[in-house]
Amino acid sequence: MSDNIALPQENIAEIEAERSKKVVEIDKKEKEKDKAEEDQQFVIDGTIIQCTSCMVPIGTLKVNFDTPTIQNKKTATVKEKSALSLKFSGNCLKSPYQASPCMAVMQLGEWQDVGTTLVQDQKPLIKKSTIMCNFGGSKITITKSGQINVPSVITGKEKEKEKEIQYVNGHFYNEDGAFEGKVDIKTNTGDVIDVYTCTGKGKSKDKDGKEIDVYNGIKLMKENDVNITHSDFCYIAYVVKMEAGGPDFKELKCIAYSSYNYSNTVTLKKGEKSKWKQVLAGTYSSVDDKQELTDTSNNQKSKLTRKAIFYVLNGEDDLTNGATFWDGTDFLAWGNSETNPYNNLGQNKFDEYKFIEIPKDIYDSYLAANRTSTKYPDRGNHNEKTHKGTHEHITKKVKKKILDKDKKPVLGKDGKPTFEEVEVPSKIKYAIPAADFENQDYWKSGNFYYDTGVNETYGISAMVSAGESIFWKKTKIRLTSETIIKK
């Protein structure tokens, strides 16, 4: 006799329904758990953001500050709260006639629901973080953290592929910028003038069992899809290195990217785009005695310079946001109110562009990186009655031959020329910042905005500061908000 008992059909249906309900509840709990875990994920550079008040609601979060990386991308923190970080390409639906770009009118509050740990003394952004745009009245949300799932197991085929040796010629540099060596063998493919990065150097055996140098994880460097030559690479490296103030990787990356960006805007007579080296070899760079950086130069600044150029050639994120040139301390010291050492009023940008704008966070960083004053050689060309500003002329005492009315040396009792002490121009000292940057008329919107009155199509907008430099992008319209902040 069987122990199985046949259940009525309606009972079976009830059991199946109950089971389905439990499965749905378990699935819901699993999804809630996954969502809760995802909401706590750190946000990284390039993540997708959303604003319902933008005509193109999907944007990108760009990390402009140097932070530790996750999956080779910089970690976002609460410092990213400007239009240069929250990048939307559309116009704001709440602006008059929907005519203003979001970047121009965006007024951001503070990030909410952020992480509790600190990343370089700043709280990190996580997937559930939001920030209010006070102009559009909408919350900007993060749709994805930007992190991706990475397989933890390498298949046998992938391991075999890693072990394959490519017999190529070229100059090889470690990813950190150190020169590792070169290969020039007739039976190899490629040319010795090619440039490669690698993850390190080791020993292996070729197909004949002979021990050879092996450069691991090699990658061919290209400029606009064309192999960059070793000569061009070394020339670019020298100029970029000399343009930078010190071994500051962020500044080196910004100089490298800005000059590269500019080279892509220059068209030659044949319709071809200029090469990077060609631009740096011309008047674009004021470096004296331009030459190639030697492979034996392996100090910190040289290695960081090469690493910065690899950063550009690999197409890594452009932290200058498309800047094409830069200024150093002189812009901050002269403004448009000081007679400069060349006996002209102010820094040349005030004569060349329609407007100049600097977001406050970039200005603060730029100002903090510079000293409270700076000195330049005094050419003795200032007219005390007409020169402008608060700069100070510093003299020095030198011995000068005493001349008679015929311009001949006056001799002493010993028959030798006589001398007198005279004061001559030595240095011009400029306080930092120049008066223009402390004039509140130019800060009414909360950011620095100076209408030069120059009849030009383009103004310039500061994209980032690095080292003692500030980096500019030409733009037809201002990118910061025009709204006056009421105090």
C-alpha positions in Angstrom: 0.0 0.0 0.0 1.4 3.4 -1.0 2.2 6.1 1.7 1.5 8.8 -0.9 -1.7 10.8 -0.4 -3.3 12.6 -3.4 -4.1 16.2 -2.5 -7.0 18.0 -4.0 -6.2 20.2 -7.0 -7.1 23.4 -5.1 -4.7 22.5 -2.3 -1.9 22.1 -4.8 -2.6 25.5 -6.3 -2.5 27.1 -2.8 0.9 25.4 -2.0 2.4 26.5 -5.4 1.1 30.1 -4.8 2.6 30.1 -1.3 5.9 28.9 -2.7 5.9 31.5 -5.5 5.1 34.2 -2.9 8.1 33.0 -0.8 10.4 33.0 -3.9 9.3 36.5 -4.7 9.9 37.7 -1.2 13.3 36.1 -1.1 14.1 37.6 -4.5 12.9 41.0 -3.3 15.1 40.8 -0.2 18.1 39.8 -2.3 17.5 42.7 -4.6 17.1 45.1 -1.6 20.3 43.7 -0.1 22.1 44.1 -3.5 20.8 47.7 -3.8 21.8 48.5 -0.2 25.3 47.2 -1.0 25.4 49.1 -4.3 24.2 52.3 -2.6 27.3 52.2 -0.4 29.8 51.8 -3.3 32.3 54.5 -3.7 31.7 56.7 -6.8 34.6 57.0 -9.2 35.5 59.3 -12.2 33.3 59.0 -15.2 30.1 57.8 -13.4 26.7 58.6 -14.8 24.6 61.4 -13.1 21.1 62.6 -13.8 19.2 65.9 -13.5 15.5 66.1 -14.5 15.8 69.9 -15.0 18.3 69.5 -17.8 17.2 69.1 -21.5 19.8 66.4 -21.7 19.2 64.8 -18.3 22.1 62.3 -18.4 25.6 63.8 -17.5 29.0 62.7 -16.3 30.7 63.2 -13.0 34.3 64.2 -13.5 36.8 64.0 -10.6 39.1 67.0 -10.9 40.9 66.6 -7.6 43.7 64.1 -7.1 42.5 61.2 -5.0 43.3 57.5 -4.6 42.0 55.3 -7.4 39.6 52.4 -7.6 39.8 50.3 -10.7 42.3 52.8 -12.0 39.9 55.7 -11.7 40.0 58.6 -9.2 37.6 58.4 -6.2 35.0 61.2 -6.1 34.6 63.3 -2.9 32.4 66.1 -1.6 34.9 68.6 -3.2 33.4 67.9 -6.6 30.6 70.4 -6.6 31.0 72.7 -9.5 29.9 72.7 -13.2 33.4 71.5 -14.0 32.7 68.3 -12.0 29.0 67.8 -12.8 29.0 67.9 -16.6 25.8 68.3 -18.5 25.6 69.1 -22.2 22.1 70.4 -22.3 20.3 73.6 -21.4 18.4 74.2 -18.1 14.6 73.8 -18.5 14.1 76.3 -15.7 16.2 79.1 -17.4 14.4 81.8 -19.4 13.3 80.3 -22.7 15.4 77.2 -21.8 18.3 79.1 -23.4 21.0 78.9 -20.8 23.4 75.9 -20.6 23.3 74.1 -17.4 27.0 74.7 -16.9 26.3 78.5 -17.0 23.5 78.6 -14.4 24.2 75.7 -12.1 24.1 76.7 -8.4 25.1 73.7 -6.3 24.4 73.1 -2.7 26.2 70.5 -0.6 26.4 66.7 -1.2 24.0 64.7 1.0 24.1 61.0 2.1 27.8 60.7 1.6 30.3 58.2 2.9 31.6 58.3 6.5 35.2 57.3 5.9 37.7 60.0 4.7 39.5 60.1 1.4 42.4 62.6 1.7 40.5 64.4 4.5 37.3 64.6 2.5 34.1 62.5 2.7 33.7 60.3 -0.4 30.6 60.2 -2.6 28.7 56.9 -2.7 26.0 55.6 -5.1 23.1 57.1 -3.0 24.7 60.6 -2.6 22.7 63.5 -4.1 23.3 67.2 -4.5 20.7 70.0 -5.0 20.9 72.4 -7.9 19.4 75.5 -6.4 18.8 77.2 -9.8 16.8 74.4 -11.3 15.4 73.2 -8.0 16.2 69.5 -8.7 18.3 66.9 -7.0 21.2 65.6 -9.1 21.4 61.9 -8.5 24.0 59.2 -9.3 22.7 56.4 -11.4 25.7 54.1 -11.2 28.8 54.1 -9.0 31.0 53.7 -12.1 32.6 50.5 -10.7 32.5 47.3 -12.7 32.7 43.7 -11.7 36.1 42.4 -12.6 36.7 38.6 -13.0 38.9 37.3 -10.3 40.1 34.2 -12.3 42.3 34.2 -15.4 41.6 31.4 -17.8 44.2 29.0 -19.0 44.2 30.6 -22.5 44.6 34.0 -21.0 47.6 32.8 -19.0 49.1 31.3 -22.1 48.5 34.6 -23.9 50.3 36.5 -21.1 53.3 34.2 -21.6 53.6 34.9 -25.4 56.7 36.9 -26.3 56.3 39.6 -28.9 59.6 40.2 -30.8 59.5 43.9 -31.4 62.0 46.8 -31.7 61.6 50.0 -29.9 62.5 52.1 -26.8 60.9 50.8 -23.6 59.9 52.9 -20.6 58.4 51.7 -17.3 54.9 53.0 -16.7 56.4 55.1 -13.9 58.5 57.0 -16.5 61.9 55.3 -16.0 63.8 54.2 -19.1 64.2 50.4 -19.2 66.1 49.9 -22.4 65.9 49.6 -26.2 65.7 46.7 -28.7 67.0 46.9 -32.3 67.1 43.4 -33.9 66.7 42.8 -37.7 64.5 39.8 -37.3 62.1 41.7 -35.0 59.0 43.5 -36.2 58.6 47.3 -35.7 61.2 50.1 -35.6 63.6 51.0 -32.9 62.2 54.6 -33.0 58.9 53.3 -31.7 58.0 54.0 -28.0 56.5 51.4 -25.6 55.5 51.4 -22.0 55.9 48.3 -19.9 55.2 47.1 -16.4 58.8 45.9 -15.8 61.8 44.2 -17.2 62.8 40.6 -16.7 64.6 37.6 -18.3 63.2 34.8 -20.5 64.3 32.4 -23.2 63.6 32.8 -26.9 62.5 30.0 -29.2 66.1 28.9 -29.5 66.6 28.7 -25.8 68.8 31.8 -25.6 68.3 34.1 -22.6 66.9 37.5 -23.6 65.6 40.7 -21.9 61.8 40.7 -21.7 59.7 43.8 -21.2 56.4 42.8 -19.6 53.0 44.2 -20.4 54.1 46.4 -23.3 51.9 49.0 -25.0 52.8 50.9 -28.2 52.5 54.7 -27.8 50.6 56.5 -30.5 49.7 60.2 -31.2 46.4 60.4 -32.9 46.6 56.8 -34.1 50.2 57.2 -35.5 53.2 55.7 -33.8 55.0 58.5 -31.9 58.7 58.6 -32.6 61.3 58.3 -29.9 62.8 61.7 -31.0 59.4 63.5 -30.8 58.6 61.9 -27.5 61.9 63.0 -25.9 61.5 66.6 -27.3 57.9 66.9 -25.9 59.1 65.5 -22.6 61.9 68.1 -22.3 59.7 71.1 -23.1 56.8 69.9 -20.8 59.4 69.3 -18.0 60.9 72.8 -18.4 57.4 74.5 -18.5 56.5 73.0 -15.1 57.6 74.5 -11.8 58.6 71.4 -10.0 58.0 67.6 -9.8 54.2 68.1 -9.5 52.4 65.3 -11.4 49.1 67.1 -11.6 50.8 70.2 -13.1 52.8 68.1 -15.5 49.6 66.3 -16.7 47.8 69.6 -17.1 50.7 71.1 -19.1 51.0 68.0 -21.2 47.2 67.8 -21.9 46.8 71.5 -22.6 49.6 71.6 -25.1 48.3 68.4 -26.7 44.8 69.8 -26.9 46.2 73.0 -28.6 48.1 70.9 -31.2 44.8 69.3 -32.2 43.3 72.8 -33.0 46.2 73.8 -35.3 45.7 72.9 -39.0 48.7 72.9 -41.4 48.5 74.1 -45.0 47.8 70.7 -46.4 44.8 70.3 -44.1 46.6 68.0 -41.7 46.6 68.6 -38.0 49.8 69.8 -36.4 51.9 67.3 -34.5 52.4 67.9 -30.8 56.1 68.4 -31.2 55.6 71.0 -33.9 53.5 73.2 -31.6 56.0 73.0 -28.7 58.9 73.8 -31.1 57.2 77.1 -32.1 56.3 80.2 -30.2 53.6 78.4 -28.2 56.3 77.5 -25.6 58.7 80.1 -24.3 61.3 77.5 -23.1 64.8 78.4 -24.1 67.3 76.1 -25.8 64.7 73.4 -26.6 66.1 69.9 -26.9 65.4 66.2 -26.3 65.2 64.8 -22.8 67.9 62.2 -22.5 67.0 58.6 -21.6 69.7 58.8 -18.8 67.7 61.5 -17.1 65.8 59.5 -14.5 65.3 62.0 -11.7 61.8 62.3 -10.2 60.7 65.2 -12.4 61.9 63.5 -15.6 60.1 60.3 -14.8 56.9 62.1 -13.8 57.1 64.1 -17.0 57.2 60.9 -19.1 54.5 59.4 -17.1 52.3 62.5 -17.7 52.9 62.2 -21.5 51.9 58.5 -21.3 48.8 59.6 -19.5 47.9 61.8 -22.5 48.8 59.3 -25.2 46.8 56.6 -23.4 43.7 58.8 -23.6 43.3 59.0 -19.8 40.8 61.6 -18.5 41.7 65.1 -19.4 41.6 66.9 -16.0 42.0 70.2 -17.8 38.5 69.7 -19.4 39.8 70.8 -22.8 42.2 73.7 -21.8 44.6 74.8 -24.4 47.0 77.1 -22.6 48.0 78.3 -19.1 49.5 81.1 -17.0 51.7 81.1 -14.0 52.2 83.6 -11.2 52.4 86.6 -13.5 48.6 86.6 -14.2 47.9 86.7 -10.4 50.6 89.3 -9.7 49.8 91.8 -12.5 46.1 91.4 -13.2 45.0 94.4 -15.2 46.1 97.0 -12.7 49.8 96.7 -12.4 52.4 98.0 -14.9 54.3 94.9 -15.7 58.1 94.6 -16.1 57.8 95.2 -19.8 56.2 98.6 -19.1 52.7 97.5 -20.3 49.6 97.6 -18.1 48.6 94.2 -16.8 48.8 90.7 -18.0 48.2 90.2 -21.8 45.1 88.1 -21.4 43.1 91.2 -20.4 43.9 92.7 -23.8 43.3 89.5 -25.9 39.9 88.1 -24.7 36.3 89.2 -24.3 36.1 88.1 -20.7 38.0 86.2 -18.0 36.2 84.0 -15.6 37.6 81.8 -12.7 35.4 79.6 -10.6 36.0 80.4 -6.9 37.3 76.9 -6.0 39.9 77.1 -8.8 40.9 80.6 -7.8 41.3 79.6 -4.2 43.5 76.7 -5.1 45.6 78.9 -7.5 46.0 81.6 -4.9 47.0 79.2 -2.2 49.7 77.6 -4.4 51.4 80.9 -4.9 53.4 83.1 -2.5 52.1 86.4 -1.1 54.5 88.3 -3.4 56.9 87.7 -6.3 59.8 89.5 -7.9 60.9 90.1 -11.4 64.1 91.7 -12.8 63.7 95.5 -13.1 64.6 96.6 -16.7 64.6 100.3 -15.5 61.9 101.1 -18.1 59.1 102.4 -15.7 58.2 106.0 -15.7 57.6 106.9 -12.0 54.9 109.5 -13.1 52.9 107.2 -15.3 53.3 103.6 -14.0 50.3 102.1 -12.2 49.8 99.8 -9.3 51.3 99.2 -5.9 54.4 97.4 -6.9 57.7 98.2 -5.3 61.0 99.0 -7.1 64.0 97.5 -5.3 67.5 98.9 -6.0 70.9 97.6 -5.3 74.3 99.4 -4.8 77.0 98.8 -7.3 80.5 100.4 -7.9 80.7 102.5 -11.0 83.7 104.3 -12.5 83.8 108.0 -12.1 84.0 109.7 -15.5 85.0 113.2 -16.4 83.1 115.5 -18.9 84.8 113.7 -21.8 83.6 110.3 -20.5 87.1 109.3 -19.5 87.8 107.6 -16.1 88.9 110.0 -13.4 92.2 108.6 -12.0 93.3 108.6 -8.4 96.7 109.5 -7.0 97.8 105.9 -7.7 96.9 106.4 -11.4 94.1 103.9 -11.2 90.4 104.6 -12.1 88.3 105.8 -9.2 84.8 104.4 -8.3 81.7 105.5 -6.5 78.7 103.6 -5.1 75.4 104.2 -7.0 72.0 102.7 -6.7 70.6 100.9 -9.8 67.3 99.1 -10.6 67.4 95.5 -9.4 63.9 93.9 -8.9 60.2 94.8 -9.0 58.2 93.3 -6.2 54.5 92.6 -6.8 52.1 91.8 -4.0 49.8 88.8 -4.7 47.0 89.0 -5.6 46.8 92.1 -7.7 44.0 94.6 -6.8 41.6 93.3 -9.5 41.2 90.0 -7.8 40.2 91.7 -4.5 37.7 94.0 -6.2 34.3 92.7 -5.1 32.7 94.1 -8.3 34.2 91.1 -10.1 32.9 88.6 -7.6 29.2 89.4 -7.5 28.2 86.0 -8.7 30.5 84.2 -6.3 33.0 83.6 -9.0 35.6 85.9 -10.6 34.2 87.4 -13.8 35.9 90.3 -15.6 34.4 91.8 -18.8 37.4 93.3 -20.5 35.5 95.3 -23.1 37.7 93.9 -25.8 35.9 93.3 -29.1 36.7 89.6 -29.4 34.5 86.5 -30.0 36.0 84.4 -27.3 36.6 84.8 -23.6 38.6 82.4 -21.4 37.4 80.2 -18.5 39.7 78.6 -15.9 39.3 74.9 -16.0 41.7 73.8 -13.2 44.7 75.0 -11.2 47.8 72.9 -10.7 51.2 73.7 -9.2 51.4 77.5 -9.4 49.6 77.6 -12.8 46.0 78.1 -13.9 44.7 76.5 -17.1 42.4 78.2 -19.6 39.8 77.1 -22.2 38.5 79.5 -24.9 34.7 79.8 -24.8 32.2 82.1 -26.4 29.9 82.2 -23.4 30.7 82.2 -19.7 30.5 78.9 -17.9 29.8 80.1 -14.4 26.5 81.4 -13.2 25.6 85.0 -13.9 23.2 85.2 -11.0 24.3 87.8 -8.4 24.6 86.4 -4.9 22.8 88.6 -2.4 24.5 89.1 0.9 
